[in-house]
Amino acid sequence: MLLTIDIGNTNITLGIFDGDKIVHSWRLSTEINRTEDEYGVFLKNLLKDKNLTDAIISSVVVQLTEKIQIAIKKYLGIDSIIISHKIKMNINLNTPFPSQVGADRIANACAAAHLYNTPAIVVDFGTATSFDIVNSNNEFIGGIITAGMKIQADALSSKTSKLPKLNIEAPVHTIGHNTIDAMLSGIVIGHASMIDGLIEKCEQELGQKSTIIATGGYSCVISNFLKRKFDYINPDLTLIGAKILFDLNR
């Protein structure tokens, strides 16, 4: 079985594939200060009854990439592939600086090209909200990166004296009748309006309609506020992309 790991700025997502199917998945908080032994012991206890043979890692947290790769080797006894612009892909990175393309964006683009019709726009709701764009020639041509909804909520509470911390959830009305509702409307409905506008602009530049795929924790929260609904919501897209990349590089 294959262990796939997506190391993000806020969460680390783990998935186990048996063949082409995800049979187990977990999410834990990203902790940069944990040692490789702490991660190794955690992974060994979590995965002790799983018959793992290989691993692949997507990481946007440089401080943890090698640390977790070492932990996997030391405590699970398996080697792992690190996703980067250098590995074999089912897409081409058609950008001026391929080395700057994040591993999660590579995985998302590979999964989109494999699973759906292109051109495709992947909207990934993580710490940042990113757009990963694959054209009709199956080339990753770039995208958009903007502050995610949690960053917006944290900024409002930390940079103002009276606005509270809040959990991201769907607002009831666009016009908020109290402070929290007004914040949720601005963050969630404002984000949805931004996404609608950016998708329209991206399609104008592509010159054709695209398949719109959403992934990440907040995709379901925002979907009801879009003028144009997502064609697909796939919460496992990044892990699936990692599996595709592993198959190409085993």
FIPA-976293 format. One record per residue (C-alpha): residue number from 0; residue in three letters; x, y, z. Coordinates in steps of 0.5 Angstrom, whole numbers. Layout:
BEGIN
<gudo><resi>NUM</resi><resn>ALA</resn><px>X</px><py>Y</py><pz>Z</pz></gudo>
...
//
This chain:
BEGIN
<gudo><resi>0</resi><resn>MET</resn><px>0</px><py>0</py><pz>0</pz></gudo>
<gudo><resi>1</resi><resn>LEU</resn><px>2</px><py>7</py><pz>-1</pz></gudo>
<gudo><resi>2</resi><resn>LEU</resn><px>3</px><py>13</py><pz>4</pz></gudo>
<gudo><resi>3</resi><resn>THR</resn><px>1</px><py>20</py><pz>1</pz></gudo>
<gudo><resi>4</resi><resn>ILE</resn><px>3</px><py>26</py><pz>5</pz></gudo>
<gudo><resi>5</resi><resn>ASP</resn><px>1</px><py>33</py><pz>3</pz></gudo>
<gudo><resi>6</resi><resn>ILE</resn><px>5</px><py>38</py><pz>8</pz></gudo>
<gudo><resi>7</resi><resn>GLY</resn><px>1</px><py>45</py><pz>8</pz></gudo>
<gudo><resi>8</resi><resn>ASN</resn><px>2</px><py>51</py><pz>12</pz></gudo>
<gudo><resi>9</resi><resn>THR</resn><px>-4</px><py>49</py><pz>17</pz></gudo>
<gudo><resi>10</resi><resn>ASN</resn><px>-5</px><py>42</py><pz>16</pz></gudo>
<gudo><resi>11</resi><resn>ILE</resn><px>-1</px><py>35</py><pz>14</pz></gudo>
<gudo><resi>12</resi><resn>THR</resn><px>-6</px><py>31</py><pz>11</pz></gudo>
<gudo><resi>13</resi><resn>LEU</resn><px>-4</px><py>23</py><pz>10</pz></gudo>
<gudo><resi>14</resi><resn>GLY</resn><px>-8</px><py>18</py><pz>6</pz></gudo>
<gudo><resi>15</resi><resn>ILE</resn><px>-7</px><py>11</py><pz>4</pz></gudo>
<gudo><resi>16</resi><resn>PHE</resn><px>-8</px><py>8</py><pz>-2</pz></gudo>
<gudo><resi>17</resi><resn>ASP</resn><px>-9</px><py>1</py><pz>-4</pz></gudo>
<gudo><resi>18</resi><resn>GLY</resn><px>-9</px><py>0</py><pz>-11</pz></gudo>
<gudo><resi>19</resi><resn>ASP</resn><px>-13</px><py>6</py><pz>-14</pz></gudo>
<gudo><resi>20</resi><resn>LYS</resn><px>-17</px><py>7</py><pz>-8</pz></gudo>
<gudo><resi>21</resi><resn>ILE</resn><px>-16</px><py>11</py><pz>-2</pz></gudo>
<gudo><resi>22</resi><resn>VAL</resn><px>-18</px><py>7</py><pz>4</pz></gudo>
<gudo><resi>23</resi><resn>HIS</resn><px>-15</px><py>11</py><pz>10</pz></gudo>
<gudo><resi>24</resi><resn>SER</resn><px>-14</px><py>19</py><pz>11</pz></gudo>
<gudo><resi>25</resi><resn>TRP</resn><px>-12</px><py>23</py><pz>17</pz></gudo>
<gudo><resi>26</resi><resn>ARG</resn><px>-11</px><py>30</py><pz>18</pz></gudo>
<gudo><resi>27</resi><resn>LEU</resn><px>-6</px><py>33</py><pz>23</pz></gudo>
<gudo><resi>28</resi><resn>SER</resn><px>-4</px><py>40</py><pz>25</pz></gudo>
<gudo><resi>29</resi><resn>THR</resn><px>3</px><py>42</py><pz>22</pz></gudo>
<gudo><resi>30</resi><resn>GLU</resn><px>8</px><py>43</py><pz>28</pz></gudo>
<gudo><resi>31</resi><resn>ILE</resn><px>15</px><py>46</py><pz>25</pz></gudo>
<gudo><resi>32</resi><resn>ASN</resn><px>18</px><py>45</py><pz>32</pz></gudo>
<gudo><resi>33</resi><resn>ARG</resn><px>17</px><py>37</py><pz>32</pz></gudo>
<gudo><resi>34</resi><resn>THR</resn><px>23</px><py>33</py><pz>31</pz></gudo>
<gudo><resi>35</resi><resn>GLU</resn><px>24</px><py>28</py><pz>26</pz></gudo>
<gudo><resi>36</resi><resn>ASP</resn><px>23</px><py>23</py><pz>32</pz></gudo>
<gudo><resi>37</resi><resn>GLU</resn><px>17</px><py>26</py><pz>34</pz></gudo>
<gudo><resi>38</resi><resn>TYR</resn><px>14</px><py>25</py><pz>27</pz></gudo>
<gudo><resi>39</resi><resn>GLY</resn><px>17</px><py>18</py><pz>27</pz></gudo>
<gudo><resi>40</resi><resn>VAL</resn><px>14</px><py>16</py><pz>33</pz></gudo>
<gudo><resi>41</resi><resn>PHE</resn><px>7</px><py>19</py><pz>31</pz></gudo>
<gudo><resi>42</resi><resn>LEU</resn><px>7</px><py>16</py><pz>24</pz></gudo>
<gudo><resi>43</resi><resn>LYS</resn><px>9</px><py>9</py><pz>27</pz></gudo>
<gudo><resi>44</resi><resn>ASN</resn><px>4</px><py>9</py><pz>32</pz></gudo>
<gudo><resi>45</resi><resn>LEU</resn><px>-2</px><py>11</py><pz>27</pz></gudo>
<gudo><resi>46</resi><resn>LEU</resn><px>0</px><py>6</py><pz>22</pz></gudo>
<gudo><resi>47</resi><resn>LYS</resn><px>3</px><py>0</py><pz>25</pz></gudo>
<gudo><resi>48</resi><resn>ASP</resn><px>-2</px><py>-4</py><pz>23</pz></gudo>
<gudo><resi>49</resi><resn>LYS</resn><px>-2</px><py>-2</py><pz>15</pz></gudo>
<gudo><resi>50</resi><resn>ASN</resn><px>2</px><py>-6</py><pz>10</pz></gudo>
<gudo><resi>51</resi><resn>LEU</resn><px>6</px><py>0</py><pz>7</pz></gudo>
<gudo><resi>52</resi><resn>THR</resn><px>11</px><py>-1</py><pz>2</pz></gudo>
<gudo><resi>53</resi><resn>ASP</resn><px>12</px><py>6</py><pz>-1</pz></gudo>
<gudo><resi>54</resi><resn>ALA</resn><px>11</px><py>14</py><pz>0</pz></gudo>
<gudo><resi>55</resi><resn>ILE</resn><px>11</px><py>20</py><pz>-3</pz></gudo>
<gudo><resi>56</resi><resn>ILE</resn><px>11</px><py>27</py><pz>0</pz></gudo>
<gudo><resi>57</resi><resn>SER</resn><px>8</px><py>34</py><pz>-3</pz></gudo>
<gudo><resi>58</resi><resn>SER</resn><px>10</px><py>39</py><pz>2</pz></gudo>
<gudo><resi>59</resi><resn>VAL</resn><px>10</px><py>47</py><pz>2</pz></gudo>
<gudo><resi>60</resi><resn>VAL</resn><px>14</px><py>47</py><pz>8</pz></gudo>
<gudo><resi>61</resi><resn>VAL</resn><px>21</px><py>47</py><pz>7</pz></gudo>
<gudo><resi>62</resi><resn>GLN</resn><px>23</px><py>46</py><pz>14</pz></gudo>
<gudo><resi>63</resi><resn>LEU</resn><px>19</px><py>39</py><pz>15</pz></gudo>
<gudo><resi>64</resi><resn>THR</resn><px>20</px><py>36</py><pz>8</pz></gudo>
<gudo><resi>65</resi><resn>GLU</resn><px>27</px><py>33</py><pz>10</pz></gudo>
<gudo><resi>66</resi><resn>LYS</resn><px>25</px><py>32</py><pz>17</pz></gudo>
<gudo><resi>67</resi><resn>ILE</resn><px>19</px><py>28</py><pz>15</pz></gudo>
<gudo><resi>68</resi><resn>GLN</resn><px>22</px><py>24</py><pz>10</pz></gudo>
<gudo><resi>69</resi><resn>ILE</resn><px>27</px><py>22</py><pz>15</pz></gudo>
<gudo><resi>70</resi><resn>ALA</resn><px>22</px><py>20</py><pz>20</pz></gudo>
<gudo><resi>71</resi><resn>ILE</resn><px>19</px><py>15</py><pz>15</pz></gudo>
<gudo><resi>72</resi><resn>LYS</resn><px>25</px><py>12</py><pz>13</pz></gudo>
<gudo><resi>73</resi><resn>LYS</resn><px>27</px><py>11</py><pz>20</pz></gudo>
<gudo><resi>74</resi><resn>TYR</resn><px>21</px><py>9</py><pz>23</pz></gudo>
<gudo><resi>75</resi><resn>LEU</resn><px>17</px><py>6</py><pz>18</pz></gudo>
<gudo><resi>76</resi><resn>GLY</resn><px>23</px><py>3</py><pz>14</pz></gudo>
<gudo><resi>77</resi><resn>ILE</resn><px>20</px><py>5</py><pz>7</pz></gudo>
<gudo><resi>78</resi><resn>ASP</resn><px>23</px><py>10</py><pz>2</pz></gudo>
<gudo><resi>79</resi><resn>SER</resn><px>19</px><py>16</py><pz>0</pz></gudo>
<gudo><resi>80</resi><resn>ILE</resn><px>19</px><py>21</py><pz>-7</pz></gudo>
<gudo><resi>81</resi><resn>ILE</resn><px>19</px><py>28</py><pz>-6</pz></gudo>
<gudo><resi>82</resi><resn>ILE</resn><px>14</px><py>32</py><pz>-11</pz></gudo>
<gudo><resi>83</resi><resn>SER</resn><px>18</px><py>37</py><pz>-15</pz></gudo>
<gudo><resi>84</resi><resn>HIS</resn><px>19</px><py>40</py><pz>-22</pz></gudo>
<gudo><resi>85</resi><resn>LYS</resn><px>24</px><py>35</py><pz>-23</pz></gudo>
<gudo><resi>86</resi><resn>ILE</resn><px>20</px><py>29</py><pz>-23</pz></gudo>
<gudo><resi>87</resi><resn>LYS</resn><px>16</px><py>26</py><pz>-29</pz></gudo>
<gudo><resi>88</resi><resn>MET</resn><px>9</px><py>28</py><pz>-30</pz></gudo>
<gudo><resi>89</resi><resn>ASN</resn><px>3</px><py>27</py><pz>-34</pz></gudo>
<gudo><resi>90</resi><resn>ILE</resn><px>3</px><py>35</py><pz>-35</pz></gudo>
<gudo><resi>91</resi><resn>ASN</resn><px>8</px><py>40</py><pz>-37</pz></gudo>
<gudo><resi>92</resi><resn>LEU</resn><px>10</px><py>46</py><pz>-33</pz></gudo>
<gudo><resi>93</resi><resn>ASN</resn><px>10</px><py>51</py><pz>-38</pz></gudo>
<gudo><resi>94</resi><resn>THR</resn><px>12</px><py>57</py><pz>-34</pz></gudo>
<gudo><resi>95</resi><resn>PRO</resn><px>18</px><py>61</py><pz>-34</pz></gudo>
<gudo><resi>96</resi><resn>PHE</resn><px>20</px><py>59</py><pz>-27</pz></gudo>
<gudo><resi>97</resi><resn>PRO</resn><px>18</px><py>51</py><pz>-26</pz></gudo>
<gudo><resi>98</resi><resn>SER</resn><px>22</px><py>51</py><pz>-20</pz></gudo>
<gudo><resi>99</resi><resn>GLN</resn><px>18</px><py>56</py><pz>-16</pz></gudo>
<gudo><resi>100</resi><resn>VAL</resn><px>11</px><py>52</py><pz>-17</pz></gudo>
<gudo><resi>101</resi><resn>GLY</resn><px>9</px><py>49</py><pz>-11</pz></gudo>
<gudo><resi>102</resi><resn>ALA</resn><px>9</px><py>41</py><pz>-10</pz></gudo>
<gudo><resi>103</resi><resn>ASP</resn><px>1</px><py>41</py><pz>-8</pz></gudo>
<gudo><resi>104</resi><resn>ARG</resn><px>0</px><py>45</py><pz>-14</pz></gudo>
<gudo><resi>105</resi><resn>ILE</resn><px>4</px><py>40</py><pz>-19</pz></gudo>
<gudo><resi>106</resi><resn>ALA</resn><px>0</px><py>35</py><pz>-15</pz></gudo>
<gudo><resi>107</resi><resn>ASN</resn><px>-7</px><py>38</py><pz>-16</pz></gudo>
<gudo><resi>108</resi><resn>ALA</resn><px>-5</px><py>40</py><pz>-24</pz></gudo>
<gudo><resi>109</resi><resn>CYS</resn><px>-3</px><py>33</py><pz>-25</pz></gudo>
<gudo><resi>110</resi><resn>ALA</resn><px>-10</px><py>30</py><pz>-22</pz></gudo>
<gudo><resi>111</resi><resn>ALA</resn><px>-14</px><py>35</py><pz>-26</pz></gudo>
<gudo><resi>112</resi><resn>ALA</resn><px>-11</px><py>33</py><pz>-32</pz></gudo>
<gudo><resi>113</resi><resn>HIS</resn><px>-12</px><py>26</py><pz>-31</pz></gudo>
<gudo><resi>114</resi><resn>LEU</resn><px>-19</px><py>26</py><pz>-28</pz></gudo>
<gudo><resi>115</resi><resn>TYR</resn><px>-23</px><py>31</py><pz>-32</pz></gudo>
<gudo><resi>116</resi><resn>ASN</resn><px>-23</px><py>35</py><pz>-38</pz></gudo>
<gudo><resi>117</resi><resn>THR</resn><px>-18</px><py>40</py><pz>-40</pz></gudo>
<gudo><resi>118</resi><resn>PRO</resn><px>-18</px><py>46</py><pz>-40</pz></gudo>
<gudo><resi>119</resi><resn>ALA</resn><px>-19</px><py>46</py><pz>-32</pz></gudo>
<gudo><resi>120</resi><resn>ILE</resn><px>-18</px><py>51</py><pz>-26</pz></gudo>
<gudo><resi>121</resi><resn>VAL</resn><px>-17</px><py>48</py><pz>-19</pz></gudo>
<gudo><resi>122</resi><resn>VAL</resn><px>-19</px><py>52</py><pz>-14</pz></gudo>
<gudo><resi>123</resi><resn>ASP</resn><px>-15</px><py>50</py><pz>-7</pz></gudo>
<gudo><resi>124</resi><resn>PHE</resn><px>-18</px><py>53</py><pz>-1</pz></gudo>
<gudo><resi>125</resi><resn>GLY</resn><px>-12</px><py>52</py><pz>4</pz></gudo>
<gudo><resi>126</resi><resn>THR</resn><px>-8</px><py>57</py><pz>8</pz></gudo>
<gudo><resi>127</resi><resn>ALA</resn><px>-8</px><py>61</py><pz>2</pz></gudo>
<gudo><resi>128</resi><resn>THR</resn><px>-13</px><py>60</py><pz>-4</pz></gudo>
<gudo><resi>129</resi><resn>SER</resn><px>-10</px><py>58</py><pz>-10</pz></gudo>
<gudo><resi>130</resi><resn>PHE</resn><px>-12</px><py>57</py><pz>-17</pz></gudo>
<gudo><resi>131</resi><resn>ASP</resn><px>-8</px><py>52</py><pz>-21</pz></gudo>
<gudo><resi>132</resi><resn>ILE</resn><px>-9</px><py>52</py><pz>-29</pz></gudo>
<gudo><resi>133</resi><resn>VAL</resn><px>-8</px><py>47</py><pz>-34</pz></gudo>
<gudo><resi>134</resi><resn>ASN</resn><px>-10</px><py>49</py><pz>-41</pz></gudo>
<gudo><resi>135</resi><resn>SER</resn><px>-12</px><py>44</py><pz>-47</pz></gudo>
<gudo><resi>136</resi><resn>ASN</resn><px>-5</px><py>42</py><pz>-48</pz></gudo>
<gudo><resi>137</resi><resn>ASN</resn><px>-5</px><py>39</py><pz>-41</pz></gudo>
<gudo><resi>138</resi><resn>GLU</resn><px>0</px><py>44</py><pz>-39</pz></gudo>
<gudo><resi>139</resi><resn>PHE</resn><px>0</px><py>48</py><pz>-32</pz></gudo>
<gudo><resi>140</resi><resn>ILE</resn><px>1</px><py>55</py><pz>-34</pz></gudo>
<gudo><resi>141</resi><resn>GLY</resn><px>0</px><py>58</py><pz>-28</pz></gudo>
<gudo><resi>142</resi><resn>GLY</resn><px>-5</px><py>61</py><pz>-23</pz></gudo>
<gudo><resi>143</resi><resn>ILE</resn><px>-7</px><py>66</py><pz>-18</pz></gudo>
<gudo><resi>144</resi><resn>ILE</resn><px>-5</px><py>66</py><pz>-10</pz></gudo>
<gudo><resi>145</resi><resn>THR</resn><px>-9</px><py>70</py><pz>-5</pz></gudo>
<gudo><resi>146</resi><resn>ALA</resn><px>-11</px><py>70</py><pz>2</pz></gudo>
<gudo><resi>147</resi><resn>GLY</resn><px>-15</px><py>64</py><pz>4</pz></gudo>
<gudo><resi>148</resi><resn>MET</resn><px>-21</px><py>65</py><pz>9</pz></gudo>
<gudo><resi>149</resi><resn>LYS</resn><px>-18</px><py>63</py><pz>15</pz></gudo>
<gudo><resi>150</resi><resn>ILE</resn><px>-12</px><py>68</py><pz>14</pz></gudo>
<gudo><resi>151</resi><resn>GLN</resn><px>-18</px><py>74</py><pz>13</pz></gudo>
<gudo><resi>152</resi><resn>ALA</resn><px>-21</px><py>72</py><pz>19</pz></gudo>
<gudo><resi>153</resi><resn>ASP</resn><px>-15</px><py>72</py><pz>23</pz></gudo>
<gudo><resi>154</resi><resn>ALA</resn><px>-13</px><py>79</py><pz>20</pz></gudo>
<gudo><resi>155</resi><resn>LEU</resn><px>-19</px><py>82</py><pz>22</pz></gudo>
<gudo><resi>156</resi><resn>SER</resn><px>-19</px><py>80</py><pz>29</pz></gudo>
<gudo><resi>157</resi><resn>SER</resn><px>-11</px><py>81</py><pz>30</pz></gudo>
<gudo><resi>158</resi><resn>LYS</resn><px>-11</px><py>88</py><pz>27</pz></gudo>
<gudo><resi>159</resi><resn>THR</resn><px>-17</px><py>91</py><pz>30</pz></gudo>
<gudo><resi>160</resi><resn>SER</resn><px>-19</px><py>92</py><pz>37</pz></gudo>
<gudo><resi>161</resi><resn>LYS</resn><px>-26</px><py>90</py><pz>37</pz></gudo>
<gudo><resi>162</resi><resn>LEU</resn><px>-27</px><py>85</py><pz>32</pz></gudo>
<gudo><resi>163</resi><resn>PRO</resn><px>-27</px><py>78</py><pz>35</pz></gudo>
<gudo><resi>164</resi><resn>LYS</resn><px>-24</px><py>71</py><pz>33</pz></gudo>
<gudo><resi>165</resi><resn>LEU</resn><px>-29</px><py>67</py><pz>29</pz></gudo>
<gudo><resi>166</resi><resn>ASN</resn><px>-30</px><py>60</py><pz>26</pz></gudo>
<gudo><resi>167</resi><resn>ILE</resn><px>-31</px><py>60</py><pz>18</pz></gudo>
<gudo><resi>168</resi><resn>GLU</resn><px>-38</px><py>58</py><pz>17</pz></gudo>
<gudo><resi>169</resi><resn>ALA</resn><px>-44</px><py>60</py><pz>12</pz></gudo>
<gudo><resi>170</resi><resn>PRO</resn><px>-47</px><py>66</py><pz>13</pz></gudo>
<gudo><resi>171</resi><resn>VAL</resn><px>-55</px><py>67</py><pz>13</pz></gudo>
<gudo><resi>172</resi><resn>HIS</resn><px>-55</px><py>73</py><pz>10</pz></gudo>
<gudo><resi>173</resi><resn>THR</resn><px>-51</px><py>78</py><pz>6</pz></gudo>
<gudo><resi>174</resi><resn>ILE</resn><px>-53</px><py>84</py><pz>10</pz></gudo>
<gudo><resi>175</resi><resn>GLY</resn><px>-50</px><py>82</py><pz>17</pz></gudo>
<gudo><resi>176</resi><resn>HIS</resn><px>-54</px><py>84</py><pz>23</pz></gudo>
<gudo><resi>177</resi><resn>ASN</resn><px>-49</px><py>83</py><pz>28</pz></gudo>
<gudo><resi>178</resi><resn>THR</resn><px>-41</px><py>83</py><pz>28</pz></gudo>
<gudo><resi>179</resi><resn>ILE</resn><px>-40</px><py>76</py><pz>27</pz></gudo>
<gudo><resi>180</resi><resn>ASP</resn><px>-45</px><py>75</py><pz>21</pz></gudo>
<gudo><resi>181</resi><resn>ALA</resn><px>-42</px><py>82</py><pz>18</pz></gudo>
<gudo><resi>182</resi><resn>MET</resn><px>-35</px><py>79</py><pz>18</pz></gudo>
<gudo><resi>183</resi><resn>LEU</resn><px>-38</px><py>72</py><pz>16</pz></gudo>
<gudo><resi>184</resi><resn>SER</resn><px>-41</px><py>75</py><pz>10</pz></gudo>
<gudo><resi>185</resi><resn>GLY</resn><px>-35</px><py>79</py><pz>8</pz></gudo>
<gudo><resi>186</resi><resn>ILE</resn><px>-31</px><py>73</py><pz>8</pz></gudo>
<gudo><resi>187</resi><resn>VAL</resn><px>-35</px><py>68</py><pz>5</pz></gudo>
<gudo><resi>188</resi><resn>ILE</resn><px>-39</px><py>71</py><pz>0</pz></gudo>
<gudo><resi>189</resi><resn>GLY</resn><px>-34</px><py>76</py><pz>-1</pz></gudo>
<gudo><resi>190</resi><resn>HIS</resn><px>-29</px><py>70</py><pz>-3</pz></gudo>
<gudo><resi>191</resi><resn>ALA</resn><px>-35</px><py>67</py><pz>-7</pz></gudo>
<gudo><resi>192</resi><resn>SER</resn><px>-35</px><py>74</py><pz>-11</pz></gudo>
<gudo><resi>193</resi><resn>MET</resn><px>-28</px><py>74</py><pz>-12</pz></gudo>
<gudo><resi>194</resi><resn>ILE</resn><px>-28</px><py>67</py><pz>-14</pz></gudo>
<gudo><resi>195</resi><resn>ASP</resn><px>-33</px><py>68</py><pz>-19</pz></gudo>
<gudo><resi>196</resi><resn>GLY</resn><px>-30</px><py>74</py><pz>-22</pz></gudo>
<gudo><resi>197</resi><resn>LEU</resn><px>-23</px><py>71</py><pz>-23</pz></gudo>
<gudo><resi>198</resi><resn>ILE</resn><px>-26</px><py>65</py><pz>-26</pz></gudo>
<gudo><resi>199</resi><resn>GLU</resn><px>-29</px><py>69</py><pz>-31</pz></gudo>
<gudo><resi>200</resi><resn>LYS</resn><px>-22</px><py>73</py><pz>-32</pz></gudo>
<gudo><resi>201</resi><resn>CYS</resn><px>-18</px><py>66</py><pz>-33</pz></gudo>
<gudo><resi>202</resi><resn>GLU</resn><px>-23</px><py>64</py><pz>-38</pz></gudo>
<gudo><resi>203</resi><resn>GLN</resn><px>-23</px><py>70</py><pz>-42</pz></gudo>
<gudo><resi>204</resi><resn>GLU</resn><px>-15</px><py>69</py><pz>-42</pz></gudo>
<gudo><resi>205</resi><resn>LEU</resn><px>-16</px><py>62</py><pz>-44</pz></gudo>
<gudo><resi>206</resi><resn>GLY</resn><px>-21</px><py>63</py><pz>-49</pz></gudo>
<gudo><resi>207</resi><resn>GLN</resn><px>-26</px><py>58</py><pz>-47</pz></gudo>
<gudo><resi>208</resi><resn>LYS</resn><px>-30</px><py>55</py><pz>-42</pz></gudo>
<gudo><resi>209</resi><resn>SER</resn><px>-26</px><py>51</py><pz>-37</pz></gudo>
<gudo><resi>210</resi><resn>THR</resn><px>-28</px><py>45</py><pz>-32</pz></gudo>
<gudo><resi>211</resi><resn>ILE</resn><px>-28</px><py>48</py><pz>-25</pz></gudo>
<gudo><resi>212</resi><resn>ILE</resn><px>-25</px><py>43</py><pz>-19</pz></gudo>
<gudo><resi>213</resi><resn>ALA</resn><px>-25</px><py>45</py><pz>-12</pz></gudo>
<gudo><resi>214</resi><resn>THR</resn><px>-21</px><py>42</py><pz>-7</pz></gudo>
<gudo><resi>215</resi><resn>GLY</resn><px>-19</px><py>44</py><pz>1</pz></gudo>
<gudo><resi>216</resi><resn>GLY</resn><px>-23</px><py>44</py><pz>7</pz></gudo>
<gudo><resi>217</resi><resn>TYR</resn><px>-27</px><py>50</py><pz>6</pz></gudo>
<gudo><resi>218</resi><resn>SER</resn><px>-30</px><py>48</py><pz>-1</pz></gudo>
<gudo><resi>219</resi><resn>CYS</resn><px>-37</px><py>46</py><pz>1</pz></gudo>
<gudo><resi>220</resi><resn>VAL</resn><px>-38</px><py>52</py><pz>5</pz></gudo>
<gudo><resi>221</resi><resn>ILE</resn><px>-37</px><py>57</py><pz>-1</pz></gudo>
<gudo><resi>222</resi><resn>SER</resn><px>-40</px><py>53</py><pz>-6</pz></gudo>
<gudo><resi>223</resi><resn>ASN</resn><px>-47</px><py>55</py><pz>-5</pz></gudo>
<gudo><resi>224</resi><resn>PHE</resn><px>-45</px><py>63</py><pz>-6</pz></gudo>
<gudo><resi>225</resi><resn>LEU</resn><px>-42</px><py>62</py><pz>-13</pz></gudo>
<gudo><resi>226</resi><resn>LYS</resn><px>-46</px><py>64</py><pz>-19</pz></gudo>
<gudo><resi>227</resi><resn>ARG</resn><px>-43</px><py>59</py><pz>-23</pz></gudo>
<gudo><resi>228</resi><resn>LYS</resn><px>-42</px><py>52</py><pz>-19</pz></gudo>
<gudo><resi>229</resi><resn>PHE</resn><px>-36</px><py>48</py><pz>-19</pz></gudo>
<gudo><resi>230</resi><resn>ASP</resn><px>-36</px><py>42</py><pz>-24</pz></gudo>
<gudo><resi>231</resi><resn>TYR</resn><px>-33</px><py>38</py><pz>-18</pz></gudo>
<gudo><resi>232</resi><resn>ILE</resn><px>-31</px><py>38</py><pz>-11</pz></gudo>
<gudo><resi>233</resi><resn>ASN</resn><px>-26</px><py>33</py><pz>-10</pz></gudo>
<gudo><resi>234</resi><resn>PRO</resn><px>-23</px><py>34</py><pz>-3</pz></gudo>
<gudo><resi>235</resi><resn>ASP</resn><px>-18</px><py>28</py><pz>-4</pz></gudo>
<gudo><resi>236</resi><resn>LEU</resn><px>-15</px><py>32</py><pz>-11</pz></gudo>
<gudo><resi>237</resi><resn>THR</resn><px>-8</px><py>33</py><pz>-8</pz></gudo>
<gudo><resi>238</resi><resn>LEU</resn><px>-7</px><py>26</py><pz>-5</pz></gudo>
<gudo><resi>239</resi><resn>ILE</resn><px>-10</px><py>23</py><pz>-12</pz></gudo>
<gudo><resi>240</resi><resn>GLY</resn><px>-5</px><py>27</py><pz>-16</pz></gudo>
<gudo><resi>241</resi><resn>ALA</resn><px>1</px><py>25</py><pz>-11</pz></gudo>
<gudo><resi>242</resi><resn>LYS</resn><px>-1</px><py>18</py><pz>-13</pz></gudo>
<gudo><resi>243</resi><resn>ILE</resn><px>-1</px><py>19</py><pz>-20</pz></gudo>
<gudo><resi>244</resi><resn>LEU</resn><px>6</px><py>22</py><pz>-19</pz></gudo>
<gudo><resi>245</resi><resn>PHE</resn><px>8</px><py>16</py><pz>-15</pz></gudo>
<gudo><resi>246</resi><resn>ASP</resn><px>6</px><py>11</py><pz>-21</pz></gudo>
<gudo><resi>247</resi><resn>LEU</resn><px>10</px><py>15</py><pz>-26</pz></gudo>
<gudo><resi>248</resi><resn>ASN</resn><px>16</px><py>15</py><pz>-22</pz></gudo>
<gudo><resi>249</resi><resn>ARG</resn><px>16</px><py>9</py><pz>-18</pz></gudo>
//
